Amino acid sequence: MNQCQPALKQGQIIKMIVSWDNSKGSESHCLARIYLQPERVIVLATEIRSNFRDHYHHAGISSGFSEFANILYHCIPELLGVTPENILWIAHYGQFSHYDALGPDTFRQMQLQFHDRKFEAMRNSVRLIDEEVAATLGNLELENVYSVLREIGWTRHNE
């Protein structure tokens, strides 16, 4: 089931859960935070552990990122007016992503190309080091993932 409904819009930030049918025949989902800026849009897709409740049919956000991007792009009116090249796609992982996750948050810039009105994943993604994350996000405040999930009413984050 592909689902994309904004749960909360605060100024130039949209927060929501996005769900899509993954390549293994199951549903995948993630927390999406969309930062609308004058010259570009930053989409932060955060892997949350409830996405892993069915390990056999699991497909994380990195393996289905183009599906996620296509659903988001075509259902958020604010994105339709943005040139696809001006959208920065970032996958975000941390202790909220997996039960066995250790260590600090990880950010990957996902490489997508836009062709025939849809995004297609390119082979490479780039892991961003702390300085690159700071430079990319600038003065954007990254709220605590669990706080955002509570704020938008997502109750499955402890599954």
Secondary structure by P-SEA (a helix, b strand, c coil): cbbbbbcccccccccbbbbbbccccbbbbbbbbbbbcccbbbbbbbbcccccccccccccccccaaaaaaaaaaccccccccccccbbbbbbbcccccccccccbbbbbbbbbbcccbbbbccbbbbbcaaaaaaaacccccccaaaaaaaaccccccc
